[in-house]
Amino acid sequence: MRQDCKYFESRTYANGDTVRKCDLDLAPEAPWRCPDDCPKYTRRMADVNWSHGSLITPATPEEPSSLGSDDSIGALLDAAEDIINEAAPEVLQEIEAEQQRASRRGLGRFLRRRPR
């Protein structure tokens, strides 16, 4: 990936895993490559308000041999993202319903208290 692009982000977690991604979600073959003709590529000019640790971004892992030059990987990832996006509203509704039930139970206990 183009690490000099202002939309490139790399984050290393405590367990040693590193995520390399495009903040605009325009690199379907991340972390190995950006599209050659990316319309949003913008060279990073300055690192304003960034906090830099003492470590350097680990090297990008070797590109797998199965990574082709066609758009099949991007299409597969887009299909997976569509599945997640379709499920997300239903999951959020379930969470909100559970939170409402929990808050009603808590409020009910409060309202049932009788002064002594």
MDAnalysis code that builds the backbone (N, CA, C; Angstrom):
import MDAnalysis as mda
import numpy as np

u = mda.Universe.empty(348, n_residues=116, atom_resindex=np.repeat(np.arange(116), 3), trajectory=True)
u.add_TopologyAttr("name", ["N", "CA", "C"] * 116)
u.add_TopologyAttr("resid", np.arange(1, 117))
u.add_TopologyAttr("resname", ["MET", "ARG", "GLN", "ASP", "CYS", "LYS", "TYR", "PHE", "GLU", "SER", "ARG", "THR", "TYR", "ALA", "ASN", "GLY", "ASP", "THR", "VAL", "ARG", "LYS", "CYS", "ASP", "LEU", "ASP", "LEU", "ALA", "PRO", "GLU", "ALA", "PRO", "TRP", "ARG", "CYS", "PRO", "ASP", "ASP", "CYS", "PRO", "LYS", "TYR", "THR", "ARG", "ARG", "MET", "ALA", "ASP", "VAL", "ASN", "TRP", "SER", "HIS", "GLY", "SER", "LEU", "ILE", "THR", "PRO", "ALA", "THR", "PRO", "GLU", "GLU", "PRO", "SER", "SER", "LEU", "GLY", "SER", "ASP", "ASP", "SER", "ILE", "GLY", "ALA", "LEU", "LEU", "ASP", "ALA", "ALA", "GLU", "ASP", "ILE", "ILE", "ASN", "GLU", "ALA", "ALA", "PRO", "GLU", "VAL", "LEU", "GLN", "GLU", "ILE", "GLU", "ALA", "GLU", "GLN", "GLN", "ARG", "ALA", "SER", "ARG", "ARG", "GLY", "LEU", "GLY", "ARG", "PHE", "LEU", "ARG", "ARG", "ARG", "PRO", "ARG"])
u.atoms.positions = np.array([
    [0.840, -1.181, 0.000],
    [0.000, 0.000, 0.000],
    [0.879, 1.237, 0.000],
    [0.322, 2.311, -0.440],
    [1.058, 3.576, -0.465],
    [1.017, 4.199, 0.931],
    [2.090, 4.029, 1.676],
    [2.124, 4.546, 3.029],
    [2.271, 6.060, 3.069],
    [2.558, 6.669, 1.927],
    [2.675, 8.121, 1.880],
    [1.355, 8.801, 1.534],
    [0.278, 8.014, 1.363],
    [-1.045, 8.579, 1.084],
    [-1.659, 9.057, 2.396],
    [-2.327, 10.184, 2.371],
    [-2.904, 10.713, 3.611],
    [-4.068, 9.865, 4.118],
    [-4.593, 8.951, 3.306],
    [-5.696, 8.094, 3.735],
    [-5.230, 6.721, 4.220],
    [-3.926, 6.477, 4.193],
    [-3.374, 5.229, 4.699],
    [-3.325, 5.303, 6.224],
    [-3.741, 4.212, 6.864],
    [-3.680, 4.160, 8.323],
    [-3.094, 2.822, 8.735],
    [-2.238, 2.866, 9.726],
    [-1.654, 1.655, 10.274],
    [-1.769, 1.733, 11.786],
    [-2.184, 0.641, 12.379],
    [-2.332, 0.599, 13.831],
    [-1.858, -0.762, 14.320],
    [-0.995, -0.755, 15.336],
    [-0.508, -1.994, 15.920],
    [-1.124, -2.144, 17.300],
    [-1.678, -3.307, 17.563],
    [-2.349, -3.578, 18.831],
    [-1.396, -4.254, 19.807],
    [-1.793, -4.306, 21.065],
    [-0.942, -4.841, 22.128],
    [-0.528, -6.288, 21.871],
    [-1.362, -7.061, 21.189],
    [-1.023, -8.462, 20.932],
    [-0.085, -8.625, 19.735],
    [0.315, -7.513, 19.113],
    [1.256, -7.557, 18.004],
    [0.609, -7.515, 16.631],
    [-0.708, -7.677, 16.561],
    [-1.392, -7.601, 15.269],
    [-1.346, -6.171, 14.744],
    [-1.163, -6.041, 13.449],
    [-1.123, -4.727, 12.819],
    [-2.182, -4.653, 11.741],
    [-2.908, -3.558, 11.720],
    [-3.923, -3.319, 10.697],
    [-3.401, -2.229, 9.780],
    [-3.445, -2.489, 8.483],
    [-3.068, -1.492, 7.484],
    [-4.282, -1.329, 6.585],
    [-4.758, -0.092, 6.445],
    [-5.976, 0.088, 5.676],
    [-6.057, 1.464, 5.059],
    [-7.001, 1.587, 4.146],
    [-7.338, 2.863, 3.538],
    [-8.547, 3.403, 4.294],
    [-8.449, 4.595, 4.823],
    [-9.566, 5.179, 5.575],
    [-10.797, 5.408, 4.704],
    [-10.622, 5.467, 3.396],
    [-11.745, 5.671, 2.487],
    [-12.290, 4.348, 1.956],
    [-11.698, 3.238, 2.373],
    [-12.117, 1.904, 1.940],
    [-12.009, 1.753, 0.423],
    [-10.932, 2.285, -0.134],
    [-10.733, 2.218, -1.576],
    [-9.638, 1.225, -1.973],
    [-9.104, 0.478, -1.013],
    [-8.041, -0.489, -1.308],
    [-8.554, -1.889, -1.002],
    [-9.267, -2.501, -1.949],
    [-9.867, -3.810, -1.677],
    [-8.843, -4.905, -1.425],
    [-7.594, -4.708, -1.837],
    [-6.573, -5.720, -1.621],
    [-5.620, -5.319, -0.498],
    [-6.105, -4.508, 0.431],
    [-5.296, -4.116, 1.582],
    [-4.999, -5.358, 2.396],
    [-3.878, -5.485, 3.010],
    [-2.832, -4.490, 3.183],
    [-1.754, -4.531, 2.111],
    [-1.971, -5.279, 1.026],
    [-0.891, -5.454, 0.063],
    [-0.816, -4.369, -0.985],
    [-1.944, -3.955, -1.505],
    [-1.848, -2.941, -2.550],
    [-3.069, -2.048, -2.642],
    [-2.785, -0.848, -3.116],
    [-3.828, 0.120, -3.451],
    [-4.076, 0.003, -4.953],
    [-5.221, 0.452, -5.419],
    [-5.420, 0.477, -6.878],
    [-4.378, 1.391, -7.530],
    [-3.843, 0.973, -8.660],
    [-2.823, 1.784, -9.341],
    [-3.340, 3.162, -9.711],
    [-4.610, 3.230, -10.060],
    [-5.186, 4.497, -10.516],
    [-6.179, 5.058, -9.497],
    [-5.866, 4.949, -8.213],
    [-6.781, 5.403, -7.159],
    [-7.112, 6.888, -7.350],
    [-8.392, 7.219, -7.475],
    [-8.767, 8.612, -7.727],
    [-8.581, 9.519, -6.509],
    [-8.464, 8.944, -5.328],
    [-8.347, 9.762, -4.117],
    [-6.937, 9.804, -3.546],
    [-5.955, 9.206, -4.233],
    [-4.586, 9.229, -3.708],
    [-4.144, 10.671, -3.530],
    [-3.724, 10.980, -2.334],
    [-3.218, 12.309, -2.016],
    [-1.987, 12.137, -1.146],
    [-0.888, 12.665, -1.609],
    [0.359, 12.525, -0.855],
    [0.231, 13.241, 0.482],
    [0.618, 12.549, 1.547],
    [0.574, 13.125, 2.895],
    [1.599, 14.258, 2.974],
    [1.131, 15.401, 3.409],
    [2.021, 16.564, 3.481],
    [2.591, 16.781, 4.879],
    [1.772, 16.530, 5.903],
    [2.234, 16.773, 7.268],
    [1.473, 15.861, 8.211],
    [2.072, 15.561, 9.326],
    [1.434, 14.736, 10.348],
    [0.993, 15.649, 11.495],
    [-0.120, 16.326, 11.320],
    [-0.605, 17.282, 12.307],
    [-1.363, 16.550, 13.404],
    [-1.016, 16.845, 14.654],
    [-1.669, 16.277, 15.836],
    [-1.617, 14.752, 15.904],
    [-0.667, 14.148, 15.285],
    [-0.519, 12.701, 15.380],
    [0.403, 12.396, 16.547],
    [0.129, 11.341, 17.244],
    [1.050, 10.921, 18.288],
    [1.803, 9.711, 17.759],
    [3.096, 9.826, 17.696],
    [3.935, 8.764, 17.163],
    [4.589, 8.027, 18.315],
    [4.504, 6.726, 18.266],
    [5.180, 5.918, 19.270],
    [6.634, 5.758, 18.896],
    [7.315, 4.969, 19.686],
    [8.735, 4.768, 19.434],
    [8.978, 3.658, 18.411],
    [7.917, 2.954, 18.028],
    [8.081, 1.857, 17.092],
    [7.791, 2.300, 15.673],
    [8.385, 1.613, 14.747],
    [8.149, 1.865, 13.329],
    [7.105, 0.859, 12.859],
    [6.262, 1.260, 11.914],
    [5.250, 0.346, 11.378],
    [5.936, -0.923, 10.893],
    [5.480, -2.087, 11.370],
    [6.096, -3.341, 10.914],
    [5.973, -3.494, 9.404],
    [6.865, -4.272, 8.854],
    [6.851, -4.494, 7.406],
    [5.548, -5.167, 6.990],
    [5.068, -4.802, 5.811],
    [3.863, -5.423, 5.270],
    [4.156, -6.892, 5.001],
    [3.233, -7.793, 5.385],
    [3.475, -9.206, 5.111],
    [3.592, -9.470, 3.615],
    [4.247, -10.564, 3.281],
    [4.407, -10.929, 1.876],
    [3.044, -11.093, 1.211],
    [2.958, -10.643, -0.004],
    [1.718, -10.761, -0.770],
    [1.469, -12.239, -1.085],
    [0.281, -12.741, -0.778],
    [0.018, -14.158, -1.067],
    [0.013, -14.429, -2.571],
    [0.432, -15.616, -2.933],
    [0.496, -15.951, -4.356],
    [-0.893, -16.001, -4.981],
    [-1.918, -16.184, -4.150],
    [-3.282, -16.252, -4.675],
    [-3.850, -14.875, -5.008],
    [-3.127, -13.814, -4.656],
    [-3.587, -12.461, -4.941],
    [-3.374, -12.188, -6.419],
    [-4.448, -12.097, -7.152],
    [-4.360, -11.953, -8.602],
    [-4.381, -10.514, -9.052],
    [-4.398, -10.349, -10.353],
    [-4.432, -9.009, -10.909],
    [-5.846, -8.614, -11.331],
    [-6.818, -9.526, -11.132],
    [-8.196, -9.191, -11.480],
    [-8.910, -8.607, -10.265],
    [-10.183, -8.332, -10.405],
    [-10.919, -7.696, -9.310],
    [-11.703, -8.692, -8.465],
    [-11.338, -9.978, -8.511],
    [-12.106, -10.996, -7.790],
    [-12.018, -10.804, -6.273],
    [-10.870, -10.392, -5.767],
    [-10.738, -10.189, -4.317],
    [-11.608, -9.024, -3.878],
    [-11.559, -7.938, -4.629],
    [-12.398, -6.790, -4.306],
    [-13.871, -7.135, -4.347],
    [-14.269, -7.929, -5.329],
    [-15.681, -8.330, -5.435],
    [-16.086, -9.206, -4.256],
    [-15.205, -10.118, -3.841],
    [-15.493, -10.974, -2.692],
    [-15.632, -10.145, -1.414],
    [-14.718, -9.215, -1.202],
    [-14.792, -8.372, -0.008],
    [-16.011, -7.458, -0.035],
    [-16.375, -6.967, -1.204],
    [-17.589, -6.152, -1.321],
    [-18.829, -6.966, -0.975],
    [-18.874, -8.227, -1.429],
    [-20.016, -9.085, -1.114],
    [-20.089, -9.349, 0.390],
    [-18.939, -9.573, 1.026],
    [-18.917, -9.790, 2.475],
    [-19.372, -8.536, 3.214],
    [-18.933, -7.383, 2.741],
    [-19.343, -6.122, 3.365],
    [-20.847, -5.902, 3.213],
    [-21.409, -6.278, 2.076],
    [-22.852, -6.157, 1.867],
    [-23.627, -7.010, 2.869],
    [-23.134, -8.218, 3.143],
    [-23.782, -9.096, 4.113],
    [-23.787, -8.449, 5.498],
    [-22.650, -7.900, 5.886],
    [-22.548, -7.229, 7.187],
    [-23.484, -6.027, 7.241],
    [-23.487, -5.225, 6.187],
    [-24.329, -4.026, 6.167],
    [-25.819, -4.374, 6.201],
    [-26.210, -5.504, 5.613],
    [-27.612, -5.923, 5.656],
    [-28.010, -6.387, 7.058],
    [-27.085, -7.017, 7.760],
    [-27.384, -7.546, 9.093],
    [-27.314, -6.468, 10.175],
    [-26.540, -5.434, 9.967],
    [-26.292, -4.438, 11.005],
    [-27.556, -3.780, 11.552],
    [-28.504, -3.314, 10.740],
    [-29.692, -2.662, 11.304],
    [-30.489, -3.588, 12.233],
    [-30.618, -4.858, 11.845],
    [-31.355, -5.800, 12.682],
    [-30.638, -6.028, 14.016],
    [-29.331, -6.156, 13.962],
    [-28.551, -6.347, 15.192],
    [-28.689, -5.123, 16.099],
    [-28.613, -3.933, 15.520],
    [-28.767, -2.712, 16.314],
    [-30.150, -2.632, 16.961],
    [-31.190, -3.036, 16.229],
    [-32.541, -3.042, 16.801],
    [-32.630, -4.003, 17.973],
    [-32.018, -5.174, 17.839],
    [-32.026, -6.140, 18.940],
    [-31.313, -5.579, 20.170],
    [-30.199, -4.923, 19.969],
    [-29.453, -4.338, 21.084],
    [-30.272, -3.245, 21.751],
    [-30.876, -2.368, 20.950],
    [-31.688, -1.282, 21.512],
    [-32.883, -1.831, 22.285],
    [-33.527, -2.873, 21.761],
    [-34.671, -3.478, 22.453],
    [-34.235, -4.067, 23.791],
    [-33.090, -4.726, 23.812],
    [-32.578, -5.299, 25.061],
    [-32.246, -4.192, 26.063],
    [-31.665, -3.108, 25.593],
    [-31.340, -1.994, 26.480],
    [-32.611, -1.362, 27.041],
    [-33.650, -1.251, 26.222],
    [-34.913, -0.688, 26.707],
    [-35.545, -1.597, 27.752],
    [-35.518, -2.903, 27.494],
    [-36.050, -3.845, 28.485],
    [-35.284, -3.738, 29.801],
    [-33.989, -3.635, 29.716],
    [-33.165, -3.550, 30.921],
    [-33.439, -2.249, 31.672],
    [-33.624, -1.154, 30.954],
    [-33.871, 0.119, 31.637],
    [-35.269, 0.134, 32.261],
    [-36.235, -0.517, 31.603],
    [-37.581, -0.590, 32.186],
    [-37.575, -1.420, 33.462],
    [-36.813, -2.508, 33.449],
    [-36.730, -3.326, 34.656],
    [-36.131, -2.518, 35.805],
    [-35.112, -1.763, 35.510],
    [-34.486, -0.942, 36.542],
    [-35.418, 0.146, 37.027],
    [-36.144, 0.780, 36.126],
    [-37.084, 1.833, 36.477],
    [-38.251, 1.254, 37.268],
    [-38.696, 0.052, 36.884],
    [-39.794, -0.597, 37.602],
    [-39.440, -0.869, 39.055],
    [-38.236, -1.295, 39.305],
    [-37.800, -1.534, 40.689],
    [-37.816, -0.233, 41.474],
    [-37.419, 0.841, 40.812],
    [-37.387, 2.140, 41.490],
    [-38.803, 2.616, 41.820],
    [-39.733, 2.433, 40.850],
    [-41.095, 2.916, 41.052],
    [-41.875, 2.059, 42.049],
    [-41.533, 0.792, 42.200],
    [-42.230, -0.079, 43.131],
    [-41.815, 0.150, 44.581],
    [-40.754, 0.870, 44.783],
    [-40.329, 1.121, 46.172],
    [-41.373, 1.970, 46.866],
    [-41.647, 1.606, 48.059],
    [-42.622, 2.371, 48.827],
    [-41.926, 3.043, 50.000],
    [-42.268, 4.286, 50.231],
    [-41.628, 4.989, 51.369],
    [-42.056, 4.344, 52.686],
    [-41.169, 4.358, 53.630],
    [-41.479, 3.771, 54.951],
    [-41.774, 4.829, 55.942],
])
